[in-house]
């Protein structure tokens, strides 16, 4: 059980260029030494989670970001073998990974990590990937009908000793069984959801609901409280609500904003962002206008996450704001990971400790 009011994690260290669509020197690459180094840095600061992005095909454009990506299941097993405390997640697109395969792989990761495995499940939205696998992208709500069956199968394989048959609309299994079982409690389940049907799926099945948070304090507070209330009232479950953000800090606010402009505007992969947002707007039923320049800049700057931009004090203010609206955890990313994490450890983490958001290391 964590003693931290705000849990933290890293997001997207399994692919290039991470959560920032930038061409600046030093942006994230898929060098394995960097993956393990960033995991070690996260653990040194007591981060609770390491979460990858599932991407099988890039977003096109001149530089095709996220085309260079590690598979998240084998990645999680390997990262889990060289870490000691953080929960290591595998991000799994349910339409293209069979539940029997996923159940066995996740149990394996759980044994490798000594019970620290987590799974971030996706119902699918990126049509070019689905087509690459020869899989039809279902209508939005139907994806969650499939997801209900998928997660039921996985949880039964994790918990039931005897073989079982499953006759569903999307999966038909005969003599299904999986051993070894996960260690102790099952791997934690995470899911990002905003829509009605998707949100119901997440509230019913997940331990960590991953949300795109409103930047209005009152609306954000209501958003978080409503999700937790619905989980209790509809499904009798308590769950954590997480979000994600990108950190751009500097000696002054202007210095941080100048660097943000440098990597995201002057050297941003805007053509790829346009491609991604166009598909997301059509397929994912994401709230908001994905055609605006502001939305595109947010995607290039940090995958549309919460902007934590400014001095170390201002970044700490932003993370405290998240805690105040009820967020339990925040995944983080940086345009220059090693430099950014070093400054976070030296300049920002102590501020979080002094404010009671994080325990002293």
N, C-alpha and C positions, 0 to 999 in steps of 0.2 A: 504494500500500500504506500503510495507516494505521500510525502509530507509537504509537497510543494502546492501552493494555492494555484499556480499556473504551471501546468506541465509543458514541456517543450520537446521538439523533435526536429529532425532534418527531413527535407522533402526533395526528392528527385536527384539524388546523387548517383543514380544508375544510368544516366543518359546525358548526352551533350546537346546543347550547352546548359543543362540544368533547367531551372524554372525561368531563366532570363534568355530571351531571344536576342543575343548580342554577339558581335564578331570581335569584340575587344580582345587583345592578347591576355591570356591567363584565364579566359572563361573555361567553364568545366568541360572536361574531356572524359572519355571512357578508358582512362589509364587505371589499372587495378590498384596501383600503389596509392593513387589519390582517393579511390573509394575507401580503402581501409584506413588511410590517414584521417579522412573526414569522420569516419565512424569512431575512431579513437578520440578525436577532438570532441565529438558530441558526448561521449561517455565521460571524458575528463570534466565536463561541465555538468554532469549528472542528467543529461537529457534522457527523457523516458522512451522516446520512439525514434526509429529510423524507418522512413517510409519511401518506397520507390514509386515511380510513375510507370504504368504499363503502356508501352508504345511499341507497336510492331512495324509501323510505317510512318515516315516523317510527314511534315506539313507542306512540303514542296517549296517553291520559290528558289531563289538563287542558291541558298545555303541548306535547304531542306532540314531544319532543326528537328531533333528527336528521331531522325532516321538511324542514328548511331546510338543504340540502346541495348543494355543487357536485359535478358529475360529475367523477370523478377523472382521467380521461384528458385531457380538455381542460384541467382544472386543472393537471395535471402539466406539460403543454406550456407553459402560461402562467407557472407558477412557475419552470420550468426556464429560461425566457428572461430572467428577472431575477435569477438566482442564478449562482454561479461555481464552487463547489467541492463542495457537498453532492450526494449521489445523490438524485434526485427520483423517488419511486415513484408509480406509478398502481396503485390497488387495484381488481382486476377480478373480478367475479362470473362465473365461467366459464359457468354455465347461461344467462346472458342476454346475453353479449357473444360474438359469433361469432369463432372463432379467426382467420379470414382478416382480419376487421376489426381485431382486437386486434393482430395481427402488424404490419400496416401502421401503425397508430396508434403502437405502441411504437417502431417504427423511426423514425417522424417525431420523436417525443419525444427519441430518442437523438441525432438530428442537431441538434435545437434545443439540447440541453444539451451538445453536444460529447462524447457518450459517457457521460453520467451517468445514464442512464435505468435504472429498476428497475421490476419488476412484482410486486405482491403478489397472488397468485391465491387465490381463494376457491371452494370447491366448492358453496357455498350452504347456508343453514340457515333463512333468514327467510322462512317460507312466504308471508306476505302480499305480499312483493315478487315472489316467483315467480308468484303468482296474478295480480298486476297485469300481468305480462308475458305471461300466458297459458301459462306453462310449469309443467309438473308437477314437484314436488319429489320427486326420486328417493329411494329408501331409502338410508340413510347410506352403506353400502359401495358401492352402485351409483353414487353421485355420483363416486366416485374411479375407477370404470371409465370414466365419461365424461371425467373430468379427465385420465386417461392419454392418451386420444385427443386431447383439446384441446391439451395441452402438446406432444405429438409433432408435431401439425400446425404449431403456432406455431414450434417450433424448426426444423422443416424449411423453413418459409417464410423464416426468418431466414438459413438457411445454404445452401440449394440454389438454383442458378441456373436449372435447367431446370424446366419445368412438370411437375407430377406429379398423379396421381389418388390418391384416398384412399377406400378402401371399409371403413368401420368400422361398428360397431353404432349409433353415435350421430351420426356425420358421414360424409357421402358427398360427395366433392369431385371435380371434373373440371377438369383444366387449371389447378390451383392454382399461383399464383406471386405473389411480392411483391417489389417494388423501390421504393426503395433498401433495401439491407441495413443493419442496424445498424452503427455504427462499431466497428471492432475486435472485441473479445469481445462476445458477446451481452449484452443487458440482464440484470442480476442478477435472480434469481427468489427471492421470499420466499413462505412459506406458514405458516400457523398450524395445527398439528396436535397432537392428543393421543391419538387412538384408534389401534388397530392398523392398520386399512386406510389411514386418513388419514396416519398416521405413515410408513408404507411409501411412500406417494406423495411425501411431502415429502423423505424421505431419498433417494429415487431421482432427484428432479428439481431440488431447490432449492439455492440457495447460502446462504440464511439461513432457519433453522428458528425460528419464532416460537412460544414456549411460554408457557403459564400455569404459573408456577414454584411448586413447593411452598415453604411457609414454614419447613419443617424443613431445617436445614442438611445433614444427612446424606442425606436423601431428595432434596434439590435437587441436591447434588453427583452422586449416582447417576443422577438423571434426565438431567442434561446429559452426563455421561460416557457413559451408555448410548446416547444418541442419536448422539453422534459415533462411538462404536465400531460401532454398527450400520450407519451410513453407509459406513464404511470396509470392514467385513466383507461386507456384503450387496451393495454397489454400487460399491465401490472409489472412494469419493468423500470428500473433506474438506468439511465444511460448518461454518458459524458457527451458534451458538445464541444467539438474542436473546430478550428479554422486554420488558415495559413496566411503567411505574410512574407514580404521580401524586405530585407534590411539594407538600407543605404545610409551609413553614418559618416559624419565628418566633424572637423573641429568647430565648424559653424554650420548653421542651417543652410546658408548659401552655398558653402562648399559641398555639402551633401547633394543639394539640388543641382548644382553644376555637374557633379559626377553622374547623377541620374540622367540628366540631359545628354551627357556624353555617351553613355553606354546604350541608352534606350532610344534616344532620338537620332543622334548622329550615326550610331553604329548598330541600330536595331534592325532586325529582320522583319520589316513591316509587311513584305509581300506574303511571307509565310503566315503571319498573324491574320491577315485578311482571309487567307484560305481557311485557316482553322476556325475562325469566328463565323465565317459564312456557313460552314458545315455544322458547327455547334448550334447556331441559331435555327437551322432547319430541323436538325435531328434530335437535339437534346432538350428542347423546350425550356431553355435557360431564360430566366427573367431578364429584361432589359434590352436595350437596342444595341446589338452587336456591330452595327455599321458605323458607329460614331468614332471619331478620331480619339476621343478620350478612352473609349473601351479598348481600342486597338493599342494605344500607348500602355494601358494597364496590363494588357496581355504580354506585350514585349518586355515591359519592365519587370514583371514577376508573375506571369501566369494568372493575372487577374486577382492576386491576393491582396491582403491588407497592406497598404504602403506604410512602412515604418522608416520614415525618412527624417533626418535631421541630426542634431547633436546626440551624444549618448543619452543625455537626460531626456530629450524628446523621444528617442526610441523607447526608453524605459516608460515614459508617459503613455506611449501607444500600447505597450504590453499591459500596463496597469489598467488602461481603459478597457481592454479585452476582459480582464479579470472582473472589473466592476460591472460589466454587462452580463456576466455569468458564464463566460467561456472557461472551460476546464483545461484546454490545451491548445497550443499553437505550433504548427509546423513552420519552419523557417528555411529561407534560402537567401543566397547572396550572389551578386554578379561576379565577384572574385572571392571564391569560397575560403581559401586558406587565410588570406589577409582579413577578410570579414569576420571569420570565426575567431581569429586571434584577438582582434579588437573587441569583439563581443565578450570574450573571456576576461580581458583586461579592464575594459571601460564600462560595459553595460551590465554584465552579470553581477558585479558587486552592487550596483544600484538596485537591481531586483532583489538581492538579499537584504539590503537596508530597508526596502519597502515591505518586506515580509512576503514577497511573491515566491521567492525561492529560498531553500535552506542553504546555509553556508556549507561549502564543500570541506 
